[in-house]
Amino acid sequence: MAIMGYFLYRIVMSKPRELTMNVLLGCAYFCGIEILFRMTKGGLAYEASKYLVILFVLIGMFYRGVSGKGYAYFIYLVLLIPSIVVASTTLSFSANFRTNILFVLSGPVCLGLAALFCYDRKVTHQQVHKLILYILLPIISTTTYLFLYTPSIKDRLSGTASNSALSGGFGPNQVSTILGLGMFCITVRLVLKSPSLFLKILNLVILSAMAFRAIVTFSRGGVLVAAIVVLAFLGTVAIKIRVRRLVPLFVSVILLGGILGATWVISSNQTRGLIDKRYANQDALGREKKDLATGRLDLFIEEIDGFIENPFLGIGASRVKDKRIEETGQRLPSHNEIGRLLSEHGLFGIICLLILLLKPLSYRANNRRNIFFFSFLAFWFATINHSGIRIAAPAVLYALALLNVTYEKPPVHRKQLKHG
């Protein structure tokens, strides 16, 4: 309540030129702290962070309007509506219509509104670093909580499957995803915001702690996403920076590789080698598992069957999960946002997906200043393919990729002429 009140006060009372940044800071902070609230049941509601991001950007739109060039995201939001109408006729009688619709559409709506607000919105390069810091700080708190919740890893081992006991008693998939985001944020700080040896060591220690807790959740998704996003960031930086700055970057990469290698060795030791088997797709006895995607492929095929069943309007919002309950009795939500869009929205889902993929790329063609563009977009795309939009992070990161980043010009000091 206090954090929500603080950001609402800052947004509503801010000066016009500070409003955009205050909205984005609120979105960034709740993006980072969402999992800690879910773990500790400290949030106002399970989906509170998504709703607060929606609230913040709506207030921002009310005061500052939106860019006319971002109309594609308005179309995207409108195209989500038919699935609600279809769901009113297809959802089973036992399903709670309101909660089911809100659960599956809160993420896509959060993404659409955040993108609409951020599109071509001007911020400075230093302000983007501040946003990354606001995402990072609560993830450091989450990492601390995980160490306090499960100080001993060896006592809670239970095979090579994802382990909620090692994830703060919460879903390992979501925990590893947010820790993966934290690993990216701390890597940015290490490479671009660590001028002193003390800061380099501090950031390496934090990175090692996050990587360790992400690995021992036994959920591979967040760790692999972190690897993809960090590589996208380092590749962009290597291309952008001048030759004379390549040596410090190379040193940072060596340090990064060394600390992550050491972290993996420690993780392997603490899990008695089970984590090595997990990433080799083996069970605890070393036998290879048949399904590399741990059931996700079967879920995706079911979603494609739903698209084939009704390719024009789709089978309706939340109907995929509803069908699984009817047929198997299991409450398995979609892990893949692309499959869910196709099955529940049909042809409209394909158009939504094309908007989400092509609009940022067309914007990037004319504006290449945001060095985090590919990192933010990679995080969104990789996350929705293994975890959907269950948390606000992929929606917020996608929106941040659409910012118009400017660079502060260094002040020019001119010598004053003396008049005789």
ZIPE-V698538 format. One record per residue. RES is the residue in three letters. SS is DSSP state (~ for helix, > for strand, _ for the rest). NEAR is the number of other C-alpha atoms within 8 Angstrom. Layout:
# ZIPE-V698538
res;ss;near
RES;SS;NEAR
RES;SS;NEAR
This chain:
# ZIPE-V698538
res;ss;near
MET;_;5
ALA;~;5
ILE;~;6
MET;~;8
GLY;~;8
TYR;~;8
PHE;~;11
LEU;~;9
TYR;~;8
ARG;~;9
ILE;~;13
VAL;~;8
MET;~;6
SER;_;9
LYS;_;6
PRO;~;7
ARG;~;5
GLU;~;8
LEU;~;12
THR;~;10
MET;~;9
ASN;~;12
VAL;~;13
LEU;~;9
LEU;~;10
GLY;~;11
CYS;~;12
ALA;~;13
TYR;~;11
PHE;~;12
CYS;~;13
GLY;~;15
ILE;~;12
GLU;~;12
ILE;~;11
LEU;~;12
PHE;~;10
ARG;~;11
MET;~;10
THR;~;6
LYS;_;7
GLY;_;8
GLY;_;9
LEU;_;6
ALA;_;5
TYR;_;8
GLU;_;9
ALA;~;9
SER;~;12
LYS;~;12
TYR;~;10
LEU;~;11
VAL;~;14
ILE;~;12
LEU;~;8
PHE;~;13
VAL;~;12
LEU;~;10
ILE;~;10
GLY;~;14
MET;~;10
PHE;~;7
TYR;~;6
ARG;~;8
GLY;_;8
VAL;_;9
SER;_;11
GLY;~;5
LYS;~;6
GLY;~;11
TYR;~;9
ALA;~;9
TYR;~;12
PHE;~;10
ILE;~;8
TYR;~;12
LEU;~;11
VAL;~;7
LEU;~;10
LEU;_;11
ILE;~;8
PRO;~;10
SER;~;14
ILE;~;11
VAL;~;9
VAL;~;13
ALA;~;13
SER;~;9
THR;~;6
THR;~;9
LEU;_;12
SER;_;6
PHE;_;4
SER;_;4
ALA;_;8
ASN;_;6
PHE;~;8
ARG;~;6
THR;~;7
ASN;~;11
ILE;~;11
LEU;~;8
PHE;~;9
VAL;~;10
LEU;~;9
SER;~;11
GLY;~;14
PRO;~;10
VAL;~;10
CYS;~;14
LEU;~;13
GLY;~;13
LEU;~;13
ALA;~;14
ALA;~;15
LEU;~;14
PHE;~;14
CYS;~;11
TYR;_;14
ASP;_;9
ARG;_;10
LYS;>;8
VAL;>;11
THR;>;10
HIS;~;11
GLN;~;7
GLN;~;9
VAL;~;10
HIS;~;8
LYS;~;8
LEU;~;11
ILE;~;10
LEU;~;9
TYR;~;12
ILE;~;16
LEU;~;12
LEU;~;9
PRO;~;12
ILE;~;14
ILE;~;11
SER;~;9
THR;~;11
THR;~;12
THR;~;8
TYR;~;9
LEU;~;13
PHE;~;9
LEU;~;7
TYR;~;7
THR;_;10
PRO;_;7
SER;_;6
ILE;_;11
LYS;~;8
ASP;~;5
ARG;~;8
LEU;_;8
SER;_;6
GLY;_;7
THR;_;12
ALA;_;8
SER;_;9
ASN;_;12
SER;~;11
ALA;~;9
LEU;~;13
SER;_;13
GLY;_;11
GLY;_;8
PHE;_;10
GLY;_;8
PRO;~;14
ASN;~;12
GLN;~;12
VAL;~;14
SER;~;17
THR;~;13
ILE;~;13
LEU;~;16
GLY;~;15
LEU;~;11
GLY;~;13
MET;~;12
PHE;~;11
CYS;~;12
ILE;~;12
THR;~;12
VAL;~;10
ARG;~;10
LEU;~;13
VAL;~;9
LEU;~;7
LYS;_;7
SER;_;10
PRO;_;7
SER;_;6
LEU;~;7
PHE;~;6
LEU;~;10
LYS;~;11
ILE;~;8
LEU;~;8
ASN;~;12
LEU;~;11
VAL;~;8
ILE;~;10
LEU;~;11
SER;~;11
ALA;~;9
MET;~;14
ALA;~;14
PHE;~;12
ARG;~;14
ALA;~;15
ILE;~;14
VAL;_;12
THR;_;14
PHE;_;13
SER;_;15
ARG;~;10
GLY;~;12
GLY;~;18
VAL;~;15
LEU;~;8
VAL;~;13
ALA;~;13
ALA;~;8
ILE;~;10
VAL;~;14
VAL;~;11
LEU;~;8
ALA;~;11
PHE;~;13
LEU;~;8
GLY;~;8
THR;~;11
VAL;~;9
ALA;~;9
ILE;~;6
LYS;~;7
ILE;_;8
ARG;_;6
VAL;~;5
ARG;~;5
ARG;~;8
LEU;~;10
VAL;~;7
PRO;~;7
LEU;~;10
PHE;~;8
VAL;~;8
SER;~;10
VAL;~;8
ILE;~;8
LEU;~;8
LEU;~;10
GLY;~;8
GLY;~;8
ILE;~;10
LEU;~;10
GLY;~;8
ALA;~;8
THR;~;11
TRP;~;10
VAL;~;8
ILE;~;9
SER;~;12
SER;~;12
ASN;~;8
GLN;~;9
THR;_;12
ARG;_;8
GLY;_;9
LEU;~;11
ILE;~;14
ASP;~;8
LYS;~;13
ARG;~;12
TYR;~;8
ALA;_;7
ASN;_;9
GLN;>;13
ASP;_;12
ALA;_;9
LEU;_;5
GLY;_;7
ARG;_;7
GLU;>;8
LYS;_;8
LYS;_;4
ASP;_;6
LEU;_;6
ALA;_;6
THR;_;6
GLY;_;7
ARG;~;10
LEU;~;8
ASP;~;7
LEU;~;10
PHE;~;12
ILE;~;8
GLU;~;9
GLU;~;13
ILE;~;11
ASP;~;9
GLY;~;14
PHE;~;14
ILE;~;8
GLU;~;8
ASN;_;11
PRO;_;12
PHE;_;8
LEU;_;14
GLY;_;17
ILE;_;18
GLY;_;18
ALA;_;15
SER;_;12
ARG;~;12
VAL;~;15
LYS;~;11
ASP;~;11
LYS;~;8
ARG;~;12
ILE;~;11
GLU;~;7
GLU;~;6
THR;~;6
GLY;_;7
GLN;_;6
ARG;_;7
LEU;_;7
PRO;_;5
SER;_;12
HIS;_;12
ASN;_;13
GLU;~;12
ILE;~;9
GLY;~;10
ARG;~;12
LEU;~;13
LEU;~;16
SER;~;20
GLU;~;18
HIS;~;19
GLY;_;16
LEU;~;11
PHE;~;11
GLY;~;14
ILE;~;11
ILE;~;9
CYS;~;11
LEU;~;10
LEU;~;9
ILE;~;11
LEU;~;8
LEU;~;8
LEU;~;8
LYS;~;10
PRO;~;10
LEU;~;8
SER;~;8
TYR;~;9
ARG;~;8
ALA;~;7
ASN;~;6
ASN;_;8
ARG;_;7
ARG;_;7
ASN;_;11
ILE;_;10
PHE;_;9
PHE;~;10
PHE;~;12
SER;~;11
PHE;~;13
LEU;~;11
ALA;~;11
PHE;~;16
TRP;~;13
PHE;~;9
ALA;~;9
THR;~;15
ILE;~;14
ASN;_;11
HIS;_;10
SER;_;14
GLY;_;11
ILE;_;13
ARG;_;7
ILE;_;12
ALA;_;14
ALA;~;11
PRO;~;14
ALA;~;16
VAL;~;14
LEU;~;12
TYR;~;14
ALA;~;14
LEU;~;11
ALA;_;13
LEU;_;14
LEU;_;13
ASN;>;12
VAL;>;11
THR;>;9
TYR;_;7
GLU;_;6
LYS;_;4
PRO;_;4
PRO;_;4
VAL;_;4
HIS;_;4
ARG;_;4
LYS;_;4
GLN;_;4
LEU;_;4
LYS;_;4
HIS;_;3
GLY;_;2
